Amino acid sequence: MVIDDQAGLQDQIIAVLKTVYDPEIPVNIYDLGLVYELHINQEGEVFILVTLTAPGCPVGADIVSEIDEKVRQIEGVKDVHVELTFDPPWNMGMMSDEAKLELGFM
């Protein structure tokens, strides 16, 4: 994952991303490893590249909308661009140790 910090927004954005969940999995999208990139430019524009656990995820559009809506509410964020990708495809190795533990994989 690539993260560019601008004006201290990184920690706030990550905290917000940790409140977004795939309804079928009791772990947030950040710890699941679904956030591939997070860039913040000088103007306060946030660019987030995310994936889903599966291309056919029925709530994929809802997750993308929730990311946009929640990050947009952070003070200092001027605009949000969330892009969905499936390259590379997500796999369980992308999860944080905390997520693996919570899901019983450790």
C-alpha positions as MATLAB code, in Angstrom:
seq = 'MVIDDQAGLQDQIIAVLKTVYDPEIPVNIYDLGLVYELHINQEGEVFILVTLTAPGCPVGADIVSEIDEKVRQIEGVKDVHVELTFDPPWNMGMMSDEAKLELGFM';
ca = [
       0.000    0.000    0.000;
       1.240    3.514   -0.826;
       0.383    6.333    1.544;
       1.310    9.979    1.055;
       0.749   12.160    4.131;
      -0.446   15.715    3.583;
      -1.211   18.103    6.429;
      -1.670   15.296    8.964;
      -4.764   13.895    7.270;
      -3.382   10.371    6.908;
      -4.222    9.190   10.418;
      -7.709   10.676   10.258;
      -8.440    9.042    6.912;
      -7.159    5.661    8.070;
      -9.307    5.932   11.196;
     -12.352    6.592    9.014;
     -11.485    3.729    6.646;
     -11.415    1.454    9.692;
     -15.116    2.242   10.223;
     -16.079    0.853    6.792;
     -16.978   -2.839    6.733;
     -17.945   -5.410    4.168;
     -21.273   -6.533    5.699;
     -20.364  -10.189    5.177;
     -17.009   -9.981    7.008;
     -16.640   -8.626   10.572;
     -13.357   -6.820    9.796;
     -12.892   -3.305    8.419;
     -11.718   -2.749    4.849;
      -8.371   -1.304    5.935;
      -7.355   -4.318    8.007;
      -8.717   -6.646    5.328;
      -6.135   -5.140    2.967;
      -8.740   -3.765    0.577;
      -7.148   -0.290    0.531;
      -4.321   -0.455   -2.011;
      -3.327    3.219   -2.181;
      -4.023    6.451   -0.336;
      -2.712    9.741   -1.730;
      -3.363   13.241   -0.434;
      -2.255   16.199   -2.534;
      -1.413   19.778   -1.515;
      -4.951   20.948   -2.285;
      -6.552   18.452    0.111;
      -7.750   16.096   -2.602;
      -7.760   12.475   -1.489;
      -7.248    9.625   -3.920;
      -8.033    6.118   -2.685;
      -7.556    2.919   -4.685;
      -9.538    0.015   -3.252;
     -10.556   -3.476   -4.158;
     -13.163   -5.938   -2.962;
     -12.799   -9.492   -1.686;
     -14.504  -10.685   -4.886;
     -15.390   -8.966   -8.189;
     -19.029   -9.996   -7.851;
     -19.447   -8.496   -4.372;
     -23.098   -7.336   -4.270;
     -22.332   -4.416   -1.930;
     -19.252   -3.137   -3.768;
     -20.893    0.093   -4.895;
     -22.185    0.686   -1.373;
     -18.695    0.266    0.093;
     -17.207    2.730   -2.422;
     -19.988    5.244   -1.657;
     -19.476    4.860    2.087;
     -15.729    5.487    1.734;
     -16.383    8.625   -0.298;
     -19.036    9.920    2.080;
     -17.054    9.338    5.275;
     -13.692   10.646    4.030;
     -15.367   13.733    2.544;
     -16.558   14.696    6.058;
     -13.005   15.027    7.431;
     -11.922   18.604    8.015;
      -9.255   19.589    5.500;
     -10.461   17.199    2.802;
     -11.504   19.213   -0.247;
     -12.414   16.383   -2.613;
     -12.390   12.585   -2.662;
     -11.758   10.218   -5.542;
     -12.315    6.524   -4.855;
     -11.301    4.118   -7.599;
     -12.162    0.429   -7.596;
      -9.690   -2.067   -9.046;
      -9.254   -5.820   -9.179;
      -5.596   -5.722  -10.192;
      -4.012   -7.304   -8.318;
      -6.822   -9.521   -7.096;
      -7.313   -9.498   -3.327;
      -6.180  -12.533   -1.350;
      -6.154  -13.435    2.342;
      -2.435  -12.733    2.558;
      -3.238   -9.021    2.278;
      -5.005   -8.949    5.649;
      -3.354   -7.460    8.711;
      -2.379   -9.808   11.511;
      -5.233   -8.351   13.561;
      -7.734   -9.281   10.847;
      -6.325  -12.777   10.511;
      -6.554  -13.246   14.266;
     -10.106  -11.926   14.417;
     -11.200  -14.266   11.618;
      -9.435  -17.248   13.185;
      -6.658  -17.622   10.606;
      -3.892  -17.315   13.229;
];
